[in-house]
Amino acid sequence: MTFVVDRSGRGKLALTGADAKTFLHGQVTNDIEGLQPGQGCYAAFLTHKGKMLGDMRVFDLGDELLLDCERVALQDLFNMIRRYKLGLEVELHKRTLELGLFSVIGPDAPALVGEAEHSCARVALGGPEVVAARTDTGVDVFFRAEDRDAVRAALDFPDGDEAQAEIVRVESGRPRFGVDIDDSVIPQEAGLNERAVSFTKGCYVGQETVARLYYRGKPNRRLRGVRLSAPAPAGTELRLGEKTVGRLGSCVVSPVHGPIGLAIVRREAEDGVTVDAGGIAARIVDVPFTR
């Protein structure tokens, strides 16, 4: 089934100016300078100690970089850009209210852009021009707020809701900032190195910690799936014997897998081990979830 979720409340900014790419490249974990128009990437921005302040998608539209993030991370992202762009040819534009966002989720999502995740382009949809961006589950459509009705009418799929979208996300094993990960987490602990971190780019804020952990050791915690005997609320302690080994983040009831969730757990909670989640049996597994 393919459906549409209105995610217009997500945080959205844009950067323009001759120094925009160079500036952002030096602030976030992924390779921004290597992007070409029509490409994008996923990245995190960190404290100097390598802890996550938020994550984002960056889309190179040629004349601007469009940034999309969780609303909970928007203020920290805005503050970081405003603080460190001084003296550079970089203009920061607020787009959260100006741009709406529809996520088309499912196998029949329209082929508005290339197949590579984060591919992006300005295209016409229902008359108005929109920005289409490929996701791991379909396609996202950014549109001018005043064009909402015309764009929605051009997407011939039923309305879905965030709960349905969360099931798809958790099944795929992708953590969400503000739910599964927060400012206590280093990207490698959340399994984000492959998607969000470049180890060949130049310096960025928090790089020393991220590189040291990658090259010299294993983190004490890691992102894992949790198969539960019954649903449990986010924040529930996961206990192995007398020891707390983590807390449940997302928890959904999948039509395929039943109650499942994501959690950052200590390494002693190995795959296959059953832990206690507030009186509910919970088995630690690898992600993504399989049948």
C-alpha positions as CSV (number, residue, x, y, z in Angstrom):
1,M,0.0,0.0,0.0
2,T,1.2,3.5,-0.8
3,F,-0.1,6.5,1.2
4,V,0.6,10.2,1.8
5,V,1.6,11.7,5.1
6,D,1.6,15.5,5.7
7,R,4.9,16.3,7.4
8,S,4.8,20.0,6.9
9,G,5.7,20.6,10.5
10,R,9.3,19.4,10.0
11,G,12.1,22.0,10.3
12,K,13.2,23.5,7.0
13,L,16.0,26.0,6.2
14,A,17.9,27.0,3.1
15,L,21.5,28.3,2.6
16,T,22.6,30.4,-0.3
17,G,25.8,32.2,-1.2
18,A,29.2,31.4,-2.6
19,D,30.4,30.0,0.7
20,A,27.3,27.9,1.6
21,K,28.8,24.5,0.8
22,T,32.2,25.1,2.3
23,F,30.6,26.5,5.4
24,L,28.2,23.6,6.0
25,H,30.9,21.1,5.1
26,G,32.9,22.3,8.1
27,Q,30.0,21.9,10.5
28,V,28.4,18.5,9.8
29,T,29.5,14.9,9.5
30,N,29.0,14.2,5.8
31,D,30.6,15.4,2.6
32,I,28.7,18.5,1.5
33,E,31.3,19.9,-0.9
34,G,31.2,16.7,-2.9
35,L,27.5,17.1,-3.7
36,Q,26.4,18.0,-7.2
37,P,23.1,19.7,-8.1
38,G,20.4,17.0,-7.9
39,Q,22.2,15.1,-5.2
40,G,21.7,15.1,-1.4
41,C,22.9,13.4,1.7
42,Y,22.1,12.6,5.3
43,A,24.3,14.2,8.0
44,A,24.5,15.0,11.7
45,F,25.7,18.1,13.5
46,L,27.5,17.5,16.8
47,T,28.8,19.1,19.9
48,H,32.6,19.4,20.2
49,K,32.5,16.1,22.1
50,G,30.9,14.3,19.3
51,K,27.4,14.1,20.7
52,M,24.5,14.6,18.4
53,L,22.6,17.9,18.5
54,G,20.4,16.8,15.5
55,D,20.4,15.2,12.1
56,M,19.3,16.5,8.8
57,R,18.9,15.9,5.1
58,V,20.8,18.2,2.8
59,F,19.6,18.7,-0.8
60,D,21.7,20.5,-3.4
61,L,19.3,22.3,-5.7
62,G,22.0,24.2,-7.6
63,D,21.1,27.7,-6.4
64,E,20.6,26.7,-2.8
65,L,21.0,24.0,-0.2
66,L,17.7,22.9,1.3
67,L,18.0,21.5,4.8
68,D,15.3,19.3,6.4
69,C,15.3,18.2,10.0
70,E,13.2,17.1,12.9
71,R,11.4,20.0,14.4
72,V,13.0,19.3,17.8
73,A,16.4,19.9,16.3
74,L,15.5,23.1,14.3
75,Q,16.5,25.7,16.8
76,D,19.9,24.2,17.5
77,L,20.5,23.9,13.8
78,F,19.4,27.5,13.2
79,N,21.6,28.7,16.1
80,M,24.7,26.8,14.9
81,I,24.4,28.2,11.4
82,R,23.8,31.8,12.6
83,R,26.7,31.7,15.0
84,Y,29.4,30.3,12.8
85,K,28.6,31.8,9.4
86,L,29.8,35.2,10.5
87,G,32.3,36.7,8.0
88,L,31.3,34.2,5.2
89,E,29.2,34.7,2.1
90,V,26.3,32.6,3.5
91,E,22.6,33.6,3.7
92,L,20.3,31.7,6.0
93,H,16.6,31.5,5.0
94,K,13.7,30.2,7.2
95,R,11.5,27.8,5.2
96,T,9.6,25.9,7.9
97,L,6.4,27.9,7.4
98,E,6.9,28.8,3.8
99,L,7.3,25.1,2.6
100,G,4.9,22.2,3.2
101,L,6.0,18.6,2.9
102,F,4.2,15.5,1.7
103,S,5.8,12.1,2.2
104,V,4.6,9.5,-0.3
105,I,5.4,6.2,1.3
106,G,5.2,2.8,-0.4
107,P,6.2,0.9,-3.5
108,D,4.1,2.9,-5.9
109,A,5.4,6.3,-5.0
110,P,5.8,8.4,-8.2
111,A,9.1,8.4,-10.0
112,L,9.7,12.1,-9.8
113,V,13.5,11.8,-9.3
114,G,16.3,9.3,-9.6
115,E,16.4,6.0,-7.6
116,A,19.4,7.0,-5.4
117,E,18.3,8.0,-1.9
118,H,18.4,11.8,-1.5
119,S,18.3,12.5,-5.3
120,C,16.4,15.8,-5.7
121,A,15.0,18.0,-8.4
122,R,12.6,20.8,-9.0
123,V,9.7,19.4,-11.0
124,A,6.1,20.4,-11.9
125,L,3.4,18.6,-10.0
126,G,-0.3,19.5,-10.4
127,G,0.8,22.8,-12.0
128,P,3.0,24.2,-9.2
129,E,6.8,23.7,-9.0
130,V,7.9,21.5,-6.2
131,V,11.1,19.9,-4.9
132,A,11.0,16.2,-5.1
133,A,13.5,14.1,-3.0
134,R,13.9,10.3,-3.0
135,T,13.7,8.6,0.3
136,D,14.3,5.0,1.5
137,T,10.5,4.4,1.5
138,G,9.3,6.5,-1.5
139,V,9.5,10.2,-2.3
140,D,9.1,13.5,-0.4
141,V,7.5,16.5,-2.0
142,F,8.3,20.0,-0.7
143,F,5.9,22.7,-1.9
144,R,5.0,26.3,-1.3
145,A,2.4,26.4,1.4
146,E,-0.1,28.2,-0.8
147,D,0.1,25.3,-3.4
148,R,-0.9,22.6,-0.9
149,D,-4.3,21.7,-2.4
150,A,-3.1,21.5,-6.0
151,V,-0.1,19.4,-5.0
152,R,-2.2,17.0,-2.9
153,A,-4.7,16.6,-5.7
154,A,-1.9,15.5,-8.0
155,L,-0.9,12.7,-5.6
156,D,-3.4,10.0,-6.3
157,F,-2.9,8.0,-3.1
158,P,-4.9,7.8,0.1
159,D,-4.1,9.8,3.2
160,G,-2.0,8.0,5.8
161,D,-0.9,9.2,9.2
162,E,2.3,9.4,11.2
163,A,1.5,6.2,13.0
164,Q,1.6,4.3,9.8
165,A,4.8,6.0,8.7
166,E,6.4,5.1,12.1
167,I,5.7,1.4,11.5
168,V,7.5,1.5,8.2
169,R,10.5,3.4,9.8
170,V,10.8,1.1,12.8
171,E,10.6,-2.0,10.6
172,S,13.5,-0.6,8.5
173,G,15.5,0.0,11.7
174,R,16.1,3.7,11.2
175,P,16.3,5.7,14.4
176,R,14.6,9.1,14.9
177,F,16.2,12.0,16.6
178,G,14.3,13.0,19.6
179,V,12.8,9.6,20.0
180,D,15.5,6.9,19.7
181,I,18.6,9.2,19.8
182,D,19.4,12.4,21.6
183,D,22.3,14.6,22.6
184,S,23.8,11.8,24.7
185,V,24.5,9.7,21.6
186,I,27.5,9.5,19.3
187,P,26.6,8.7,15.6
188,Q,28.3,5.3,15.7
189,E,26.3,4.2,18.7
190,A,23.1,4.8,16.6
191,G,24.5,2.9,13.6
192,L,24.8,6.1,11.5
193,N,28.4,6.0,10.4
194,E,27.6,4.4,7.0
195,R,24.8,6.8,6.2
196,A,25.8,10.0,7.9
197,V,29.6,10.2,8.4
198,S,32.4,10.8,5.9
199,F,35.9,9.6,7.1
200,T,37.7,11.2,4.1
201,K,36.5,14.8,4.4
202,G,38.2,17.6,6.2
203,C,37.6,18.7,9.8
204,Y,34.2,19.3,11.2
205,V,32.8,20.0,14.7
206,G,33.1,16.8,16.8
207,Q,35.3,14.9,14.3
208,E,38.0,13.9,16.8
209,T,35.7,11.9,19.0
210,V,33.9,10.3,16.0
211,A,37.2,9.3,14.3
212,R,38.8,8.0,17.5
213,L,35.9,5.7,18.3
214,Y,35.8,4.5,14.7
215,Y,39.5,3.7,14.3
216,R,40.4,2.7,17.8
217,G,37.6,0.8,19.5
218,K,34.0,-0.3,19.7
219,P,31.2,1.8,21.3
220,N,29.8,0.4,24.6
221,R,26.3,0.9,23.2
222,R,24.6,0.2,19.9
223,L,21.3,0.5,18.1
224,R,19.3,-2.7,18.2
225,G,15.8,-3.9,17.5
226,V,13.5,-5.1,20.2
227,R,10.8,-7.8,19.7
228,L,8.3,-7.4,22.6
229,S,5.7,-9.8,23.9
230,A,3.3,-6.8,24.2
231,P,3.5,-3.0,23.4
232,A,5.5,-0.9,25.9
233,P,5.8,2.9,26.2
234,A,8.9,4.8,25.0
235,G,11.4,5.3,27.8
236,T,10.8,1.9,29.4
237,E,13.9,0.6,31.0
238,L,15.4,-2.5,29.5
239,R,16.9,-4.7,32.2
240,L,19.2,-7.7,31.9
241,G,19.1,-9.3,35.3
242,E,19.7,-6.5,37.8
243,K,21.4,-4.2,35.3
244,T,19.7,-1.5,33.1
245,V,21.1,-2.0,29.6
246,G,19.1,0.6,27.8
247,R,15.7,2.3,27.3
248,L,13.1,1.7,24.7
249,G,12.8,4.4,22.1
250,S,10.2,3.9,19.3
251,C,7.6,1.2,19.9
252,V,5.0,0.2,17.3
253,V,2.7,-2.7,16.5
254,S,3.7,-4.0,13.1
255,P,1.1,-6.0,11.1
256,V,4.0,-8.3,10.1
257,H,6.2,-8.5,13.2
258,G,3.9,-7.6,16.1
259,P,5.1,-5.3,18.8
260,I,8.6,-4.1,18.0
261,G,10.8,-1.2,18.9
262,L,14.3,0.4,18.7
263,A,16.7,1.0,21.5
264,I,20.3,2.0,22.2
265,V,21.5,-0.9,24.4
266,R,24.8,-1.8,26.0
267,R,26.9,-4.5,24.2
268,E,26.3,-7.1,26.9
269,A,22.7,-7.2,25.7
270,E,23.7,-9.4,22.8
271,D,21.4,-10.3,19.9
272,G,19.0,-13.1,20.9
273,V,19.1,-12.2,24.6
274,T,15.8,-11.6,26.3
275,V,15.6,-8.6,28.6
276,D,12.8,-7.2,30.8
277,A,10.9,-4.2,29.6
278,G,8.8,-3.2,32.6
279,G,7.5,-6.8,33.1
280,I,7.3,-7.4,29.3
281,A,9.6,-9.9,27.7
282,A,11.8,-8.2,25.0
283,R,14.3,-10.0,22.8
284,I,17.2,-8.0,21.4
285,V,17.7,-8.4,17.6
286,D,19.6,-6.9,14.7
287,V,17.9,-4.4,12.4
288,P,16.2,-4.0,10.0
289,F,13.5,-6.5,11.1
290,T,13.0,-9.5,8.9
291,R,10.1,-11.9,8.6
